[in-house]
Amino acid sequence: MLFLFAIAMFLSATLLFFIQPMFTKMVLPMLGGTPAVWNTCMVFYQAALLAGYSYAHAAPRWLGVRRQAVFHIALLVLIIFTLPIGIAEGWTPPLASSPILWLLLLLLLSVGLPFFVISTTAPLLQKWFAHTSHASAQDPYFLYGASNLGSMLALVGYPLLVEPHLRLASQAWAWAGGYLVVTGLISVCALMLWTSPGAGAGQDPDGTSRAAAAPVPAVTVSQRLWWILLAFAPSSLLLGVTTYISTDLASVPLLWVIPLAIYLLTFVLIFARKPLVPHHLMVFFEPFLIIMVAVSFFIGVKGAVWQIFPIHLMMFFVIAMVCHGELMKSRPPSAQLTEFYLWMSVGGVLGGVFNALVAPVVFNAVIEYPLIIILASLLRPSQNPEARKPYAQVLDFLLPLALALLLWLLALGFHALGEKLIQLLLISCLAGALCYSLRARPRRFALGVGVLILAGTWLHTGKELVLLRERNFFSVLKVTQDREGKYHTLIHGSTVHGRQSLDPARRRQPLSYYHRTGPLGQVFAAYGGPSRARRVAVVGLGTGTVACYGQPGQQLTFYEIDPAVERVARDPRYFTFLQDCPADVAVVLGDARLSLRQAADSCYNMIILDAFSSDAIPIHLVTREALKLYLAKLAKGGILAFHISNRYLDLTPVLGNLAQDAGLTAMKQLDNKLTAAEKQEKKSSSHWVVMARDQADLEALAQDPRWQPLAGKSGGPLWTDDFSDILTVFTWGPINLDEDLAPTASETP
């Protein structure tokens, strides 16, 4: 019996967390591949989980456990007729407003019912098991570990085993087959419930356990709030870490599932029959890891992905272990099991809502991540026996205030002495050590961590003047001016997206990745005249730097998904590339894959693909279907130019295979050997690939030794809308590019 219940929970959880990356990947091409898609989907999944837990809590009370089991089997069978899962037809995202509500409604119609009914399995089967005669029925919480183990394995297996081998349509049918198996297993569990004589003194006629009906202490309001807070912090940190990772790499399942798998692993470890990791050990390590991350915010860490992200992931793991460990310690008797899971789910939903829906509206920068780190510090169990003494409570505020004053003085000295690296390291070590000394009292430690994170802003004040900071569904944009007042720069996330000189004589000079001596400048020099390229399409607007190449008689059409980017590019207070362009310039809002369909066939002589989300290139713009669309809109003799500069993804094999599949000729150039003069002019390293239908169309570039032929790999994987494998193009060390693509710490308040 125990094995059957455990395997049913294991497989249902596998289905539950298999559907999340699968359906989100289906939606990504419609919304530009932004990380906010995953965060919004996570809010929906958490809300659906809350609805499932509410049903699991209420239905057995209304119907009785046995009758509810019969009703639930009927519900499972009805859902079969809604399968397989897929995108509802006729849905296109709005262009002029945030797509959050549109996406939530699409999720509700496409996956709402299957996800809801599967999400009820964990609490329901534990409830049913508690009403059997099994020896472990009085404390079924350990079964939750089997559920989360299935969830974790599904998440890890999706990018490693499923995504590289099954297309999305096949995945949907595989999920439907798995659903049938789980429905059969749950039906057998319901049969065992009905045939069980009951635990201890037996059961009432409606299926309610008499032992479970015995009086138990009522759950207090403070206890419910405590459960909510302990679930809220890890849930919010989950999305914070995910955004931190996927913003500068790519919004793909591989990078979504790592934090979520860690999150689920903590439940597996905490809810095991015997604790596998001592709780006191996690409490001991927690302040050390929190301070490491706070210090990274303080100094603005730069480094490779393998140097930065593991620290954040380790901190997230330990915080989740501490919070979930405190949850496990405060769990109620099995009679209140479903209510316990219900309030846990409320906390999880609130964490997701805060990150995905509230924070983008309330904050103009990504500061919810450090805020929740501070909250997690506050939720630490106290290690001070004198916690309630008045003098100790006064010191909770005075000591962090003294730390703030000291760091402010050190920041003044840092600026006065010339901002040397050794000074920065000494200050950060001192600050971290002082903050660590406050760890025994949660309030004192949390305020100290907040001071340390905020002090990073003081320390780096004056390096640049922030002219604008704006945040929406698609991005966090920042326009800055250097301290000498020579340049305006547009930054998305932590990556430069364009730069303009404030010198009137250089105002129309393309800088950064678009410099005239760089690959794009060479392409325009060879093919960009009005006689050869009368109509040019550019996917991705940025600052509008490409407009520098526009000439009288040309038409330049920019396709941009983010309305905020267009507002910034058109505002002469920040950038003037568009208004200075002598060509006819138009901007079309919306995802390029959708908007380009409206253009006439064979209308563009050149199409430039320059779309980025921070440093991440939307995967759906480099697939076979995308290339087929570009070719349909490209005139005879036309050129495709792909900007693929990236820290950790080398997309040249992908584009080589796509070109080979389409019968195109392709060339590549990594322009990363800059002269001192080019650096002085603010040129940036860049990586470009060009394609054409005929080799003769690229003859001018073929004569340039800087351009190398790009051939596809015979039998190599071909990326399509329902297949991509990021592991094949991922590099652990940063590709040799300059500081405009250098990793930086997330923004702090």
Summary of the structure (lengths in Angstrom):
residues: 749
radius of gyration: 28.3
end to end distance: 53.4
largest distance: 91.8
contacts: 2650
relative contact order: 0.10
helix: 58%
strand: 12%
